[in-house]
Amino acid sequence: MTHTEGRGRPLAAYRVIDLSRVLAGPFCTMQLADLGAEVLKIEAPGKGDDTRAWGPPFVEGESAYFMSVNRNKLSLTLDLKAPRGKEILWELLAGADALVENFRPGTMARLGFGPAEVAARLPALVYCSISGFGHTGPLSDLPGYDVLIQGESGLMSLTGDADGPPFKLGVSISDLTAGMMASQGIMAALLERSSSGRGQHVDISMLDASAALLTYQAAIYFATGQTPRRRGNAHPSIAPYTTYPSADGDLIVAVGNDALFVRFAEAAERPELARDPRFATASARVEHREELDPIVAEILRAHPRDHWIPLLRERGIPCGAVRDLDEVCASPQLQARGMIQEMTHPVAGAITQLGSPLLMSAAPATPGQPPPTLGQHTRQVLAGWLGLSAEEIDALAEQHVI
């Protein structure tokens, strides 16, 4: 269905109804919106998405958390428990291409909008559910929280120092990964619909999505029967490949093969290391990592990062600094790639966000529309999409349906 004029955006022909909240679902729909889809975020009147209240920080009363994953969307408030609210949702879905929700399994069915009910009335609609454990399996009725899923998926067991406790990642990686998988699933379902004419249910589990990230770590277990353990920042199959202290901050050195190790040894003015039988081959370096890492650390601690990074990069050795977010958010590389975007929010004023990493030659990155205020587009959508009169919309407001 074509709802908007093509603007060079890959998904400009699609309309998405977004019933999700918090992080995984909104991150999914923001990706679709960044690619041009017309995304309508439906929120509860008076309250809205839970993250509108998450803070500090707030910018003029607007949550920085909420704004980080909700740009390029329209916001409509609607009481989905009210009979008229349900009718309006059906009318909106009839003109949409996809529905995204991240309630616990069974919640949408109790509201009358489960996957089976929607497919029966609107067989061409792509229906995407995001939940902690999916809509099938013995754990499907459990709630999903990022820290819980990081633990249940094994990610946490691999994160942290070897002799320390497990740690979660510093961002909600299970939520965000599920959101990315969901956007892929929706686009794949829309592509398949172009030939079949029918939608389908895209069932995304945070546990599945997080477990999929295990890749080579799971392969190690399947191949050996041995459970990989935490190694701090070290790699299980490569050395040296971790963080080391330089004279003024932490440095990352990733020496992925024997030729690179020869170059590293030369740059460090320790060419004999590459001839040492303990370190001469990749497998030997892994076997003797406990002997090698202190030597590398001693070498790197002698000079600051600005000495080592250009020296090693000149020789093609992968390296970099462990940067704080103030450095990252001012990065000339990210600036050059259009990843630092500024926009004007109707309440918060000038805000800065990280943009979409999907740079496409026919759809250049441009600053998007700011995240919406609660219900900002309610009247616009009801009048423009459904043709309701001002009097009808006023009545809905009086009845607290919107």
C-alpha positions in Angstrom: 0.0 0.0 0.0 1.4 3.4 -0.9 0.6 6.0 1.7 3.3 8.6 1.1 5.1 10.1 -1.8 8.5 8.4 -2.5 11.3 10.5 -1.0 14.2 8.2 -1.8 13.5 6.3 1.4 13.3 2.5 1.0 10.2 2.1 3.2 8.3 5.2 2.3 5.5 3.1 0.9 4.6 1.5 4.2 2.6 2.4 7.2 3.3 0.8 10.6 1.1 0.8 13.7 3.4 0.8 16.8 1.8 -0.5 20.0 5.2 -1.1 21.6 6.8 0.7 24.5 10.0 0.9 26.5 13.0 -0.2 24.3 13.0 -3.3 22.1 9.8 -2.4 20.2 10.4 1.4 19.9 14.0 0.7 18.7 12.6 -1.6 16.0 10.0 0.9 14.8 12.5 3.8 14.9 14.7 1.8 12.5 11.7 1.4 10.2 10.9 5.1 10.5 14.5 6.1 9.8 14.1 4.1 6.5 11.0 6.1 5.6 8.1 4.1 7.0 5.2 6.1 8.4 5.1 5.0 12.0 2.1 5.7 14.2 2.9 5.2 17.9 -0.2 4.5 19.9 0.0 5.4 23.5 -2.3 5.3 26.6 -4.0 8.6 27.2 -2.4 10.6 30.0 0.5 8.3 30.6 2.0 7.2 27.3 5.1 5.0 26.9 6.6 4.1 30.3 9.9 5.7 29.4 8.4 9.1 29.1 8.7 9.1 32.9 12.2 7.6 33.0 14.8 10.0 34.2 16.7 12.0 35.0 17.9 13.3 32.8 14.9 15.3 31.4 15.2 18.1 28.9 12.5 20.6 29.7 10.5 17.8 31.1 11.0 15.4 28.2 12.8 12.1 29.0 16.2 11.8 27.2 15.6 8.0 27.3 12.3 8.2 25.5 13.6 10.6 22.9 16.6 8.4 22.1 14.4 5.7 20.4 11.3 7.5 19.2 12.2 10.0 16.5 10.4 10.1 13.1 7.1 8.9 14.6 3.6 10.2 15.0 2.0 9.9 18.5 -1.7 9.2 18.9 -3.3 8.5 22.3 -6.0 5.8 22.4 -7.7 3.8 25.1 -7.6 0.2 23.8 -9.9 -1.0 26.5 -12.7 1.3 25.4 -15.1 -0.2 22.7 -14.7 2.9 20.5 -10.9 2.8 21.0 -10.9 -0.8 19.7 -13.0 0.2 16.7 -10.5 3.0 15.9 -7.6 0.7 16.1 -9.3 -1.7 13.7 -9.8 1.2 11.3 -6.1 2.2 11.6 -4.9 -1.4 11.1 -7.1 -1.6 7.9 -4.9 1.0 6.3 -1.6 -0.3 7.6 1.0 -2.7 6.4 2.5 -3.9 9.8 1.7 -4.0 13.5 4.4 -4.1 16.2 3.7 -5.0 19.8 5.8 -6.1 22.7 3.3 -7.0 25.4 3.5 -10.3 27.2 2.1 -13.2 25.1 -1.6 -13.4 25.5 -2.2 -9.7 26.3 -3.1 -8.7 22.8 -5.4 -11.7 22.5 -7.3 -10.6 25.6 -7.7 -7.1 24.0 -9.1 -8.8 20.9 -6.1 -8.1 18.8 -4.1 -11.3 19.0 -2.2 -12.6 15.9 -5.0 -15.0 15.0 -7.8 -12.4 15.3 -5.9 -9.8 13.3 -4.9 -12.4 10.6 -8.6 -13.4 10.2 -9.7 -9.9 9.6 -6.6 -8.5 7.9 -4.8 -11.3 6.2 -2.3 -9.0 4.4 -1.1 -7.4 7.6 2.4 -8.3 8.9 2.1 -8.8 12.7 5.3 -8.6 14.8 5.5 -9.6 18.4 8.5 -9.0 20.6 8.7 -10.7 24.0 11.1 -12.1 26.5 10.8 -15.7 25.6 8.6 -15.8 22.5 5.0 -17.1 22.0 5.9 -20.8 22.2 7.9 -22.9 24.6 7.7 -23.6 28.4 8.9 -20.1 29.4 6.6 -18.1 27.0 4.4 -16.7 29.7 7.3 -15.1 31.6 8.1 -11.4 31.4 11.3 -10.3 29.7 13.7 -7.8 31.1 17.1 -7.1 29.6 19.2 -8.0 32.6 17.3 -11.2 33.0 17.7 -12.2 29.3 21.4 -11.3 29.4 21.7 -13.8 32.2 19.5 -16.5 30.7 21.1 -16.3 27.3 24.6 -16.9 28.5 25.9 -13.4 27.5 26.4 -12.4 31.1 28.4 -15.6 31.8 30.9 -14.5 29.2 31.2 -10.8 30.4 33.5 -9.8 33.1 37.0 -10.6 34.5 38.0 -14.2 34.6 38.2 -14.2 38.4 35.3 -11.9 39.0 31.5 -12.0 38.9 29.4 -11.9 35.7 28.4 -8.5 34.4 25.7 -7.2 32.0 26.8 -5.1 29.1 26.6 -1.3 29.6 23.7 -1.0 27.2 20.5 -3.1 27.0 21.9 -5.4 24.4 19.2 -8.0 24.6 16.4 -5.4 24.1 18.3 -3.7 21.3 19.2 -6.9 19.5 15.6 -8.1 19.6 14.6 -4.8 18.1 17.1 -5.1 15.3 15.9 -8.7 14.6 12.3 -7.6 14.6 12.9 -4.9 12.0 14.7 -7.5 9.8 11.8 -9.9 10.2 9.2 -7.2 9.4 11.0 -6.2 6.2 11.5 -9.8 5.2 7.8 -10.5 5.7 6.8 -7.4 3.7 9.1 -8.6 0.9 7.5 -12.1 1.0 4.1 -10.5 0.9 4.8 -8.8 -2.4 4.6 -12.2 -4.0 2.2 -14.1 -1.8 -0.2 -11.2 -1.0 -0.4 -12.4 2.6 1.1 -11.2 5.9 2.4 -13.4 8.7 3.3 -13.4 12.4 6.9 -12.5 13.1 7.5 -13.9 16.6 10.7 -12.4 18.1 12.1 -13.7 21.4 14.7 -11.6 23.3 16.2 -14.9 24.4 16.5 -16.2 20.9 18.0 -13.0 19.6 20.5 -12.9 22.4 21.5 -16.5 22.1 22.0 -16.0 18.4 24.8 -13.6 19.3 26.8 -16.4 20.9 28.0 -17.5 17.5 31.6 -18.7 17.9 31.3 -19.1 21.6 28.5 -21.6 21.1 30.5 -23.2 18.3 33.4 -23.7 20.8 31.0 -25.5 23.1 29.4 -27.6 20.4 32.9 -28.6 19.1 34.5 -29.4 22.4 31.8 -29.9 25.0 33.7 -27.4 27.1 31.8 -24.3 28.4 33.6 -21.1 27.5 34.3 -18.9 30.5 34.8 -15.2 31.2 38.1 -13.8 29.9 37.7 -10.1 30.6 38.5 -8.4 27.3 40.6 -11.2 25.9 39.6 -13.3 22.9 39.4 -17.1 23.3 41.2 -17.8 20.1 43.5 -14.8 19.5 46.4 -13.2 21.4 47.3 -10.5 21.9 43.7 -9.3 21.6 42.5 -7.3 24.5 42.9 -4.0 26.4 46.1 -2.8 27.9 47.0 0.2 30.0 49.1 2.9 28.2 50.7 5.8 29.9 47.5 7.8 29.8 44.6 5.5 29.3 43.5 2.1 28.1 44.5 0.9 24.7 43.1 -1.9 22.5 45.5 -4.0 20.4 44.1 -6.8 18.2 46.8 -8.9 16.6 44.9 -11.3 14.4 47.7 -13.3 12.7 51.4 -14.1 12.7 52.4 -11.4 10.2 50.7 -8.7 12.3 52.6 -10.0 15.4 55.9 -9.6 13.6 55.0 -6.0 12.8 53.9 -5.4 16.4 57.1 -6.8 17.7 59.1 -4.5 15.4 57.0 -1.4 16.3 57.6 -2.2 20.0 61.3 -2.5 19.3 61.1 -6.1 20.6 61.6 -8.1 17.4 62.8 -11.1 19.3 59.3 -11.7 20.6 58.2 -12.9 17.1 61.0 -15.4 17.1 60.2 -16.8 20.5 58.7 -20.3 20.1 56.1 -19.4 22.7 54.8 -16.5 20.6 55.8 -17.3 17.0 52.4 -18.8 16.0 48.8 -17.9 16.7 48.1 -21.1 18.5 51.3 -20.7 20.6 50.4 -17.2 21.6 47.0 -18.4 22.8 48.6 -21.2 24.7 51.1 -18.9 26.3 48.8 -15.8 26.7 49.5 -15.6 30.4 53.1 -15.1 29.7 52.6 -12.8 26.6 50.0 -10.4 28.0 52.2 -9.0 30.8 55.0 -8.4 28.3 52.7 -6.5 26.0 51.3 -4.5 28.9 54.7 -3.5 30.0 55.6 -2.3 26.5 52.5 -0.3 26.0 52.6 1.3 29.5 55.8 3.1 28.5 54.0 5.6 26.2 50.7 7.4 25.9 47.9 6.4 23.5 48.8 9.2 21.0 52.2 7.6 20.6 51.0 4.0 20.0 47.9 4.5 17.9 49.6 6.3 14.9 52.6 4.1 15.2 50.7 0.8 15.1 48.2 2.0 12.5 51.0 2.9 10.2 52.0 -0.7 10.2 48.4 -1.9 9.7 48.0 -3.2 13.2 44.4 -2.9 14.5 44.4 -0.7 17.6 42.4 2.0 19.2 41.5 3.7 22.5 38.9 2.9 25.0 37.0 6.1 24.8 34.5 7.7 27.2 31.2 8.9 25.8 32.3 12.5 25.7 35.0 11.5 23.2 32.7 9.3 21.2 29.9 11.8 20.9 32.4 14.4 19.6 34.1 11.9 17.3 35.2 13.5 14.0 34.6 10.1 12.3 31.0 9.9 13.5 30.5 13.6 12.5 31.8 12.9 9.0 29.4 9.9 8.7 26.3 12.0 9.7 25.9 10.0 12.9 25.6 13.1 15.1 22.3 14.7 14.3 20.6 17.8 15.6 16.9 18.5 15.6 14.5 20.9 17.2 11.9 19.3 19.6 8.7 21.2 20.2 9.2 21.2 24.0 12.8 20.3 24.7 14.2 22.6 22.0 17.5 21.8 20.4 18.5 18.2 20.9 21.3 16.0 19.6 21.0 12.3 18.8 22.9 9.5 17.3 21.5 8.9 13.8 20.9 5.8 11.8 23.9 3.7 10.8 22.2 2.6 7.6 23.8 4.8 5.1 22.5 4.2 1.6 23.6 5.9 -1.6 20.1 6.5 -2.9 18.8 7.6 0.5 21.3 9.9 2.1 21.1 10.4 5.9 19.3 13.6 6.8 18.1 14.9 10.2 14.8 13.3 11.0 11.7 14.5 12.8 12.0 14.9 16.5 10.4 12.4 18.9 6.7 13.3 19.4 5.2 14.7 22.5 2.4 12.6 24.0 -0.6 12.6 21.6 1.0 15.3 19.5 -0.6 13.9 16.3 -3.9 12.5 17.6 -6.2 15.0 15.9 -4.0 15.1 12.7 -4.2 11.3 12.3 -7.9 10.9 13.2 -8.9 13.6 10.8 -6.3 12.8 8.0 -6.2 9.0 8.1 -9.8 8.2 9.2 -11.7 11.3 8.1 -13.2 12.1 11.5 -14.7 15.5 12.0 -13.6 18.0 14.6 -16.8 17.4 16.5 -16.3 13.6 16.5 -12.7 14.0 17.7 -13.9 16.4 20.5 -16.4 13.8 21.6 -13.7 11.1 21.8 -11.7 13.4 24.0 -14.6 14.1 26.3 -15.2 10.3 26.6 -11.4 9.9 27.4 -11.0 7.5 24.5 -8.2 9.7 23.3 
